[in-house]
Amino acid sequence: MLVVGLTGGIAMGKSTAAAHLRSRGVLVFDADSAVHEIYRAEAVAPVESAFPGTTDQNGVNRTTLSQALQRDPGGFERLEAIVHPLVRAREVRFLHDARSAGSLIAVLDVPLLYETGLDAALDAVILVSASASAQRERALARPGMTSEKLDQILKRQMPDEEKRRRAHFVVDTNGPPGPSLDQLDAILDLLSGRRASAYDQYWSKK
């Protein structure tokens, strides 16, 4: 089974790419959704301990936590030390289940893929990428997004130029979705002949 990473900076079109892969029958793990889930479960106690007052009866309050992080950007490292291992545990379960189901390919959709070193445990990485101006315009159109918040997010992400250099495949998302999804289909065809080794070397033993 091929283990493939899907990544891209904020507002680059990663969610659209992931949805298309699912429509093609590919199993896709959504790291963002996993974070939402653990914020209602196993992350609540450690987050409250690290950031007092950021949880309520529904779990981690993302708005309150975001405000705390804006006041203390250094808190991102403490938060990541809590969240990343919990997400990784879910990735392991997802891949074990995909392998047991006989899947030929499984995709890990992870925004901070390179930043967390996950690329070392993958057979290939697909990057969705657009110009900085397109990225900024799309991101600022999102509800609740501000220039200050966007700049803080971008500081935590590896520059797109470096991601493009490292990725095995790059999908250009500057234009309408159609051509980008055609590129993704072509990549899937190329992946069908790629040798799989990451699962046996890295994930099977976890």
Rosetta silent file (secondary structure, phi, psi, omega in degrees, C-alpha in Angstrom):
SEQUENCE: MLVVGLTGGIAMGKSTAAAHLRSRGVLVFDADSAVHEIYRAEAVAPVESAFPGTTDQNGVNRTTLSQALQRDPGGFERLEAIVHPLVRAREVRFLHDARSAGSLIAVLDVPLLYETGLDAALDAVILVSASASAQRERALARPGMTSEKLDQILKRQMPDEEKRRRAHFVVDTNGPPGPSLDQLDAILDLLSGRRASAYDQYWSKK
SCORE:     score description
SCORE:     0.000 S_00000001
   1 L     0.000  127.868  175.494    0.000    0.000    0.000 S_00000001
   2 E   -74.775  135.458  173.504    1.306    3.417   -0.973 S_00000001
   3 E  -111.240  113.634 -172.369    1.307    6.001    1.800 S_00000001
   4 E  -119.194  139.075  175.896    1.039    9.452    0.229 S_00000001
   5 E   -96.792  142.027  172.786    1.034   12.883    1.822 S_00000001
   6 E  -121.176  125.009 -177.734   -1.180   15.746    0.681 S_00000001
   7 E  -147.800  174.122 -179.554   -0.184   19.189    1.885 S_00000001
   8 L   163.539  152.299  179.726   -0.229   22.880    1.110 S_00000001
   9 L   -66.724  171.960  178.644   -0.322   26.227    2.858 S_00000001
  10 L   -55.903  137.034  175.554   -3.478   27.896    4.080 S_00000001
  11 L    64.928   24.627  178.783   -5.985   28.715    1.306 S_00000001
  12 L   -92.854   -9.339  178.339   -4.028   26.805   -1.342 S_00000001
  13 L   104.307   19.841 -176.525   -6.902   24.429   -2.213 S_00000001
  14 H   -66.826  -39.023 -179.397   -5.984   21.360   -0.191 S_00000001
  15 H   -63.461  -39.169  177.702   -9.542   20.639    0.935 S_00000001
  16 H   -64.569  -41.352  178.331  -10.757   20.653   -2.668 S_00000001
  17 H   -64.118  -42.837 -179.854   -7.970   18.260   -3.634 S_00000001
  18 H   -63.369  -42.000  179.224   -8.771   15.937   -0.729 S_00000001
  19 H   -62.393  -38.247  179.145  -12.455   15.887   -1.638 S_00000001
  20 H   -67.014  -40.789  177.642  -11.569   14.979   -5.222 S_00000001
  21 H   -61.155  -41.230  177.505   -9.341   12.133   -4.094 S_00000001
  22 H   -62.754  -37.929  179.482  -12.195   10.769   -1.988 S_00000001
  23 H   -65.516  -21.793  177.170  -14.488   10.989   -5.010 S_00000001
  24 L   -89.433    5.600  177.967  -11.978    8.767   -6.818 S_00000001
  25 L    87.610   10.145 -179.812  -12.301    6.159   -4.053 S_00000001
  26 L   -85.193  135.458  175.615   -9.049    7.037   -2.267 S_00000001
  27 E   -77.150  127.381 -176.443   -8.997    6.808    1.519 S_00000001
  28 E  -128.001  126.173  174.723   -7.928   10.188    2.945 S_00000001
  29 E   -90.158  128.065 -177.846   -7.051   11.005    6.540 S_00000001
  30 E  -103.646  104.308 -178.066   -7.979   14.595    7.454 S_00000001
  31 H   -64.203  -35.399  179.181   -5.592   15.934   10.097 S_00000001
  32 H   -63.449  -43.026  177.805   -7.682   19.076   10.625 S_00000001
  33 H   -64.672  -37.182  177.858  -10.762   16.978   11.400 S_00000001
  34 H   -61.677  -40.144  178.451   -8.674   14.836   13.729 S_00000001
  35 H   -63.442  -42.876  177.231   -7.641   17.951   15.642 S_00000001
  36 H   -57.577  -41.719 -178.922  -11.295   18.981   15.990 S_00000001
  37 H   -67.426  -45.245 -177.757  -12.073   15.532   17.397 S_00000001
  38 H   -71.565  -21.912  174.642   -9.235   15.429   19.911 S_00000001
  39 L   -69.578  -14.090  175.385  -10.170   18.954   21.041 S_00000001
  40 L  -104.229    0.312 -174.700  -13.403   17.366   22.266 S_00000001
  41 L  -136.440 -108.058 -167.085  -11.677   14.346   23.783 S_00000001
  42 L   -70.861  -13.236  179.645   -8.133   13.403   24.764 S_00000001
  43 L   -89.014  -12.040 -171.785   -6.587   16.864   24.279 S_00000001
  44 H   -59.268  -53.150 -176.377   -8.936   18.702   26.633 S_00000001
  45 H   -63.060  -49.203  179.834   -7.120   18.061   29.918 S_00000001
  46 H   -65.788  -32.921  177.467   -3.558   18.716   28.683 S_00000001
  47 H   -68.104  -42.157  178.602   -4.620   21.853   26.787 S_00000001
  48 H   -63.104  -36.405  178.701   -6.390   23.242   29.868 S_00000001
  49 H   -66.757  -40.351 -178.357   -3.286   22.538   31.909 S_00000001
  50 H   -80.064  -30.736 -177.248   -1.035   24.331   29.412 S_00000001
  51 L  -134.182   77.270 -175.759   -3.484   27.152   28.629 S_00000001
  52 L   -53.631  134.949  177.291   -5.790   27.686   31.626 S_00000001
  53 L    88.342    5.853 -177.678   -9.266   28.920   30.770 S_00000001
  54 L   -99.738    6.522  176.993   -9.262   27.781   27.137 S_00000001
  55 E  -122.198  159.040  176.438  -11.670   24.862   27.604 S_00000001
  56 E  -143.682 -163.342 -175.569  -15.354   24.637   28.452 S_00000001
  57 L   -64.937  -17.030  179.835  -18.093   22.023   28.655 S_00000001
  58 L   -97.155    0.174 -179.069  -17.695   21.315   24.927 S_00000001
  59 E   114.577 -146.646  178.422  -13.927   20.755   25.069 S_00000001
  60 E   -74.021  127.202  176.846  -11.221   23.090   23.827 S_00000001
  61 L   -86.883  106.106 -172.790  -12.651   26.463   22.857 S_00000001
  62 H   -63.651  -33.354  179.399  -10.761   27.207   19.642 S_00000001
  63 H   -67.466  -46.595  179.674  -11.584   30.929   19.726 S_00000001
  64 H   -64.653  -40.199  178.828  -10.302   31.346   23.271 S_00000001
  65 H   -64.874  -42.404  178.683   -7.247   29.243   22.490 S_00000001
  66 H   -60.617  -40.854  178.918   -6.514   31.300   19.364 S_00000001
  67 H   -64.780  -39.348  178.519   -6.706   34.491   21.403 S_00000001
  68 H   -64.129  -38.177 -179.400   -4.304   33.026   23.966 S_00000001
  69 H   -72.489  -32.788  176.707   -1.856   32.106   21.219 S_00000001
  70 H   -66.311  -32.960  177.363   -2.027   35.563   19.675 S_00000001
  71 H   -76.439  -27.713 -175.973   -1.012   36.989   23.055 S_00000001
  72 L  -137.842   78.607 -177.951    1.724   34.374   23.457 S_00000001
  73 L   -56.215  -26.112  177.737    3.012   33.084   20.084 S_00000001
  74 L   -65.023  -15.720  179.032    5.535   30.940   21.925 S_00000001
  75 H   -68.445  -16.949  179.483    2.619   28.854   23.100 S_00000001
  76 H   -58.476  -38.774 -179.717    2.378   27.217   19.678 S_00000001
  77 H   -65.106  -39.881  177.456    5.272   24.924   20.565 S_00000001
  78 H   -64.938  -41.378 -179.855    3.554   23.818   23.783 S_00000001
  79 H   -65.372  -44.612 -179.403    0.330   23.210   21.901 S_00000001
  80 H   -63.788  -33.673  178.211    2.035   21.239   19.133 S_00000001
  81 H   -64.867  -26.127  176.741    3.786   19.072   21.725 S_00000001
  82 H   -83.986  -48.601 -168.419    0.317   18.083   22.952 S_00000001
  83 H   -78.497  -44.180 -172.519   -1.551   17.805   19.657 S_00000001
  84 H   -59.245  -43.822  177.696    0.921   16.283   17.196 S_00000001
  85 H   -63.810  -33.332  179.266    1.448   12.961   19.035 S_00000001
  86 H   -69.411  -39.516  176.697   -2.322   12.546   19.403 S_00000001
  87 H   -67.242  -41.434 -179.805   -2.864   13.169   15.695 S_00000001
  88 H   -60.223  -38.332  177.720   -0.015   10.802   14.818 S_00000001
  89 H   -61.699  -37.473  178.249   -1.695    8.031   16.833 S_00000001
  90 H   -72.297  -34.849  175.129   -4.835    8.497   14.762 S_00000001
  91 H   -60.801  -42.978  179.070   -2.810    8.430   11.550 S_00000001
  92 H   -59.584  -47.294 -179.762   -1.366    5.082   12.607 S_00000001
  93 H   -62.180  -41.959  178.992   -4.845    3.639   13.241 S_00000001
  94 H   -59.239  -46.219 -177.479   -6.093    4.999    9.907 S_00000001
  95 H   -69.909  -37.710  175.616   -3.242    3.393    7.974 S_00000001
  96 H   -60.718  -43.517  179.897   -3.575    0.058    9.772 S_00000001
  97 H   -65.488  -40.365  179.622   -7.283    0.030    8.906 S_00000001
  98 H   -64.113  -41.771  178.759   -6.578    1.003    5.287 S_00000001
  99 H   -64.200  -43.683  179.740   -4.026   -1.774    4.943 S_00000001
 100 H   -63.099  -30.985 -179.932   -6.416   -4.315    6.495 S_00000001
 101 L   -80.160   -4.473  178.558   -9.105   -3.203    4.038 S_00000001
 102 L    82.857   20.102  179.978   -6.778   -3.952    1.127 S_00000001
 103 L   -66.572  142.224  177.599   -6.343   -0.374   -0.054 S_00000001
 104 L   -87.003  -21.056 -179.716   -3.653    0.175   -2.668 S_00000001
 105 E  -148.379  141.313  174.152   -3.155    3.804   -1.635 S_00000001
 106 E  -135.563  138.402 -174.368   -3.888    5.851    1.476 S_00000001
 107 E  -115.331  132.638  173.495   -3.464    9.610    1.735 S_00000001
 108 E  -103.245  110.770 -179.926   -2.580   11.654    4.807 S_00000001
 109 E   -89.834  102.453 -171.532   -3.941   15.190    4.399 S_00000001
 110 L  -134.157  115.882 -179.327   -1.689   17.178    6.753 S_00000001
 111 L   -60.168  -46.424 -177.399   -1.163   20.978    6.641 S_00000001
 112 L   -97.901   46.483 -175.625    2.144   20.933    8.577 S_00000001
 113 L   -60.769  -53.197 -179.123    3.481   17.828    6.855 S_00000001
 114 L   -71.443  -36.556 -177.283    7.023   19.068    6.253 S_00000001
 115 L   -63.782  -28.169 -179.364    7.128   21.079    9.442 S_00000001
 116 L   -98.198    1.824  178.796    6.512   17.925   11.510 S_00000001
 117 L    76.040   14.120 -177.432    8.927   15.735    9.519 S_00000001
 118 H   -66.703  -23.934 -177.365    6.162   13.434    8.304 S_00000001
 119 H   -58.832  -25.388  179.896    7.594   13.392    4.776 S_00000001
 120 H   -68.093  -15.908 -176.282   10.270   10.930    5.956 S_00000001
 121 H  -111.366   25.463 -175.591    7.555    8.313    6.484 S_00000001
 122 L  -126.625  154.900  174.522    5.834    8.612    3.088 S_00000001
 123 L   -81.243  -28.239 -179.784    6.207    7.115   -0.364 S_00000001
 124 E  -163.931  158.030  177.412    5.367   10.432   -2.045 S_00000001
 125 E  -127.105  131.815  173.520    4.101   13.929   -1.309 S_00000001
 126 E  -106.381  126.036  178.671    1.562   15.912   -3.334 S_00000001
 127 E  -111.135  131.920  169.951    1.669   19.673   -2.816 S_00000001
 128 E   -97.335  133.401 -169.904   -1.113   22.072   -3.797 S_00000001
 129 E  -145.977  137.436  175.527    0.368   25.474   -4.544 S_00000001
 130 L  -136.735  173.826  179.854   -0.733   28.910   -5.695 S_00000001
 131 L   -67.432  158.119  179.210    0.858   32.348   -5.839 S_00000001
 132 H   -60.932  -36.667 -179.031    1.329   34.322   -2.640 S_00000001
 133 H   -68.985  -41.451  178.113   -1.155   36.942   -3.839 S_00000001
 134 H   -65.663  -41.213  178.889   -3.843   34.351   -4.610 S_00000001
 135 H   -59.894  -47.686 -176.741   -3.230   32.668   -1.263 S_00000001
 136 H   -65.126  -42.188 -179.515   -3.566   35.918    0.653 S_00000001
 137 H   -62.228  -44.861 -179.854   -6.703   36.998   -1.187 S_00000001
 138 H   -66.243  -43.747 -176.858   -8.417   33.654   -0.536 S_00000001
 139 H   -63.849  -43.540 -177.553   -7.332   33.471    3.089 S_00000001
 140 H   -70.772  -14.527  176.470   -8.489   36.993    3.942 S_00000001
 141 L   -80.765   -9.317 -179.502  -11.902   36.210    2.445 S_00000001
 142 L   -76.340  143.808  178.753  -12.454   33.600    5.164 S_00000001
 143 L   -58.632  133.355  175.683  -14.707   34.557    8.089 S_00000001
 144 L    81.513   -4.259 -179.384  -12.742   35.792   11.080 S_00000001
 145 L   -84.350  136.949  175.849   -9.419   35.990    9.244 S_00000001
 146 L  -126.098  164.523  178.442   -7.317   39.132    9.668 S_00000001
 147 H   -61.004  -39.336  179.809   -3.967   40.168    8.213 S_00000001
 148 H   -63.903  -45.567 -179.646   -2.376   39.801   11.651 S_00000001
 149 H   -65.600  -41.053  178.911   -3.747   36.305   12.153 S_00000001
 150 H   -62.849  -44.494  179.505   -2.762   35.268    8.625 S_00000001
 151 H   -61.091  -36.934  178.631    0.785   36.530    9.080 S_00000001
 152 H   -65.752  -41.010  178.434    1.036   34.541   12.314 S_00000001
 153 H   -64.677  -46.400 -177.227   -0.126   31.390   10.527 S_00000001
 154 H   -64.017  -31.558  178.581    2.275   31.892    7.623 S_00000001
 155 H   -64.618  -27.747 -178.612    5.216   32.334    9.995 S_00000001
 156 H   -86.035  -10.681 -176.531    4.591   28.819   11.305 S_00000001
 157 L  -104.301  141.839  176.008    4.477   27.292    7.819 S_00000001
 158 L   -60.006  139.635  178.266    7.442   26.423    5.648 S_00000001
 159 L   -54.351  141.619 -177.015    7.739   28.803    2.664 S_00000001
 160 H   -59.583  -35.299  179.848    5.866   27.496   -0.360 S_00000001
 161 H   -58.681  -41.053  179.247    9.010   27.715   -2.489 S_00000001
 162 H   -70.105  -37.433  177.018   10.757   25.218   -0.207 S_00000001
 163 H   -63.456  -41.471  179.004    7.747   22.905   -0.226 S_00000001
 164 H   -61.338  -37.206  179.847    7.712   22.973   -4.027 S_00000001
 165 H   -66.634  -35.472 -174.650   11.374   21.997   -4.029 S_00000001
 166 H   -86.850  -27.977 -172.386   10.754   19.025   -1.742 S_00000001
 167 L   -68.405  147.920  174.374    7.454   17.703   -3.102 S_00000001
 168 L   -75.886  -34.923 -178.569    7.299   14.781   -5.520 S_00000001
 169 E  -137.965  139.458  179.112    4.262   16.272   -7.272 S_00000001
 170 E  -123.623  127.218  176.821    2.960   19.860   -7.398 S_00000001
 171 E  -104.067  120.298  179.712   -0.618   20.781   -8.310 S_00000001
 172 E   -79.803  117.303 -177.537   -1.027   24.365   -9.544 S_00000001
 173 L  -111.754   23.599 -179.963   -4.187   25.790   -7.968 S_00000001
 174 L   -67.225  -35.088 -175.583   -3.979   29.365   -9.249 S_00000001
 175 L   -95.997 -158.358  178.399   -6.842   28.941  -11.700 S_00000001
 176 L   -66.826  162.408 -174.847  -10.292   27.314  -11.579 S_00000001
 177 H   -61.679  -34.603 -173.634  -10.608   23.863   -9.973 S_00000001
 178 H   -49.382  -58.870 -179.530  -11.026   21.893  -13.216 S_00000001
 179 H   -61.262  -34.837  179.026   -7.429   21.992  -14.488 S_00000001
 180 H   -65.457  -40.507 -179.780   -6.077   21.441  -10.979 S_00000001
 181 H   -71.078  -31.109  174.167   -8.188   18.321  -10.527 S_00000001
 182 H   -63.524  -40.399  176.545   -7.044   17.070  -13.939 S_00000001
 183 H   -61.427  -39.932 -179.693   -3.465   17.405  -12.677 S_00000001
 184 H   -65.517  -40.026  177.124   -4.433   15.414   -9.603 S_00000001
 185 H   -62.054  -41.196  178.924   -5.933   12.647  -11.743 S_00000001
 186 H   -64.353  -36.673  178.115   -2.715   12.454  -13.740 S_00000001
 187 H   -65.905  -41.128  177.534   -0.730   12.150  -10.519 S_00000001
 188 H   -58.816  -40.011  177.986   -2.935    9.285   -9.358 S_00000001
 189 H   -62.885  -41.704  179.175   -2.150    7.477  -12.601 S_00000001
 190 H   -66.417  -37.006 -179.018    1.577    7.977  -12.027 S_00000001
 191 H   -66.838  -26.193 -177.241    1.309    6.764   -8.439 S_00000001
 192 L   -61.755  -21.631  179.143   -0.247    3.487   -9.542 S_00000001
 193 L  -104.995    9.012 -176.168    3.166    2.353  -10.746 S_00000001
 194 L   -85.516  143.487 -179.625    5.168    3.634   -7.812 S_00000001
 195 L   -75.276  133.655  179.705    6.925    1.225   -5.445 S_00000001
 196 L   -98.513  129.656  176.828    5.478    1.143   -1.924 S_00000001
 197 L  -143.382  -20.863 -172.207    7.822    0.845    1.042 S_00000001
 198 H   -62.151  -40.732 -176.673    6.857    3.451    3.658 S_00000001
 199 H   -61.368  -49.689 -178.368    4.132    1.410    5.356 S_00000001
 200 H   -66.190  -36.242 -176.062    6.321   -1.608    6.001 S_00000001
 201 H   -78.387  -32.711 -170.831    9.327    0.485    7.006 S_00000001
 202 H  -119.455  -49.267 -167.720    7.615    3.008    9.239 S_00000001
 203 H   -89.237  -32.683 -174.073    3.925    2.452   10.021 S_00000001
 204 L   -62.158  -25.911 -175.866    3.460   -1.321   10.338 S_00000001
 205 L   -91.090   -2.093 -177.826    5.537   -1.487   13.502 S_00000001
 206 L   -93.130    0.000    0.000    3.614    1.267   15.329 S_00000001
